[in-house]
Amino acid sequence: MDGLDIKSNDVAITTALQHHLATTNVYCELLDNQVAKLSKVNEILTAHEEIFSLFRETQVAAMTAHSVRITFKDALDWCGKIELWYE
């Protein structure tokens, strides 16, 4: 697998992000530095558990006021990293 297919996961990721990001433009940077702009999210909620359910093993590697870096293993044991950041 050469990368995560953002298009197939766009709805699920965007849904998860709605639970903890402000109204903003959200981007996803893959391990191979390919950048995909995700849908705009419109609410602020505190929970972020849903994003963990997207992958088999997930952990937040780093979090700042403007970004969160997530490492994961998907169902096929492909390891990777997603960095989400927002303006």
Phi, psi and omega in degrees: 000127185263002178167168179276133179280097184298321184300319182287340182252001188303313183294315181295316180294316180298319178300316179296319182294332180300341183276348180213009178242148177286170175300120192189170168268125184250138180235158178232125177252122181275171181303326181273015177068013173285133184247133178232129177278127178267173180297154178291138176253148194238002181222161176249119173227159188270331185286145176227020183297329186300325182295331179292331182285351181287334184230158185294314177230124184220141171213149177279118182274328180199147178216134175233185179295338186236003181204161172220131178252128185238131172255149185206162164239131178271185184297340180261015181064021174278123182267145180197187182219138173238134172243122179253134176219160189214151185262000000 
